Amino acid sequence: MFIFGSSYPINKLALNTSLPPMLAGSLRMFILFICLVPFCKFNIPNKKYFLPLVGFSLSMGFGVFFFLNLSLGQAKFVGPIVIGSQLAIPFAILTSSIFLGEQVNMKQWLLILISFFGIFIIGYDPNLKGEIYAIFLCSISAFFYGIANVFSRYIKEIDVKFTNMIMGFTGFITILLF
């Protein structure tokens, strides 16, 4: 949890040293890819997993980290980004409802509305006036994280290390291109 929780401040520190946001995101994905290569078996997955694997890799490897690094590059401090990233949970519930047909009960709808309302309130904090664009970009990142969670449900039979290695490679290449 410490490593996951420290990723936002560490990324922000890297961006404060004049590292461009897209280069930082691409390097992060490259490091993930390189670290996972020795632990993966290179078996081509079944054809039925190809599209969900590409969808997961693009939504997580590109969508999440592209917009997350843009938001960290725009933000003056990390707090609003950490809070905005929590929208990933309501987005995951909404996308699983749409794409997987899962039922969302009244309690979940209420909690989703409270989450969005909370981000809306945070956006109007006078101390965060200059952070609204960063929160917006982080919300887009959270949306892609929700989509990635739906795709991950389709590829749960594939080895997690292999899935994340492919995601790291895809994110490295696509973010580097932008």
Sequence and secondary structure as in RCSB ss.txt:
>XXXX:A:sequence
MFIFGSSYPINKLALNTSLPPMLAGSLRMFILFICLVPFCKFNIPNKKYFLPLVGFSLSMGFGVFFFLNLSLGQA
KFVGPIVIGSQLAIPFAILTSSIFLGEQVNMKQWLLILISFFGIFIIGYDPNLKGEIYAIFLCSISAFFYGIANV
FSRYIKEIDVKFTNMIMGFTGFITILLF
>XXXX:A:secstr
 HHHHTHHHHHHHHHHTT  HHHHHHHHHHHHHHHHGGG       GGGHHHHHHHIIIIIIIIHHHHHHHHHH 
SSSHHHHHHGGGHHHHHHHHHHHHH     HHHHHHHHHHHHHHHHHHT GGGGGGHHHHHHHHHHHHHHHHHHH
HHHHTTTS HHHHHHHHHHHHHHHHHH 
